[in-house]
């Protein structure tokens, strides 16, 4: 079995996930990873001028391609600069994997230079956080991170890696997992037949129904299905900000966007609706 350093494992894991672009800005805690990036050509690094730009660029890449955006930032201010972009991805359900450097593991908790509790800071704005405690964990952590970021309701995942766990002096066997095993994470991917039948019954009885579509329609490439459903039922359609584009804006059944920046018609229809789908 091939032996790699922790830094080489990070880069190889990105390759094994099919990552083509990595958005980042160098710093002391991630220099070993940057050295490993320099030794290969499959993952192209996009150098930004500020870590916030890295997360926003990765966000845009994910929206445009449907693939997870990947970010690499250093510890301390490098990591905290990325928070706004991480929060944006979380609020808009954008798949993203953020790799943050951390001080040496034996320095954590000692107020070391540029030590920041990124796991704690990001807890409200990520789907999950991983704190690597041993280089041997890296392959499994990356497999889980990409799985969580891209399944269910997509969103950002943080991987915090202490500098000493990427040292080129320590090489360990590398094997990337084929499958993910997580008892605590089982996203629902199929509808419940009983609930669907009940929803259909309620839809057919409704007097003032409204179809309320969101970003999931766009991400799931389900716009054609939404149009077919709306026309079959002849129900009006409104959407969220993230749902813009899910339904033809020129269609006579479209009421416009809902909310404080939405249309009067959409807000009144929602206010008076007796059923919202």
PyMOL commands that set and color helices and strands:
alter all, ss='L'
color gray80, all
select helices_A, chain A and resi 6-16+28-38+51-65+77-80+83-91+105-107+118-125+135-150+163-166+193-205+215-219+223-233+264-272
alter helices_A, ss='H'
color red, helices_A
select strands_A, chain A and resi 3-5+21-24+44-47+69-73+96-102+128-132+156-162+171-173+209-213+236-239+254-257+275-276
alter strands_A, ss='S'
color yellow, strands_A
deselect
rebuild
show_as cartoon
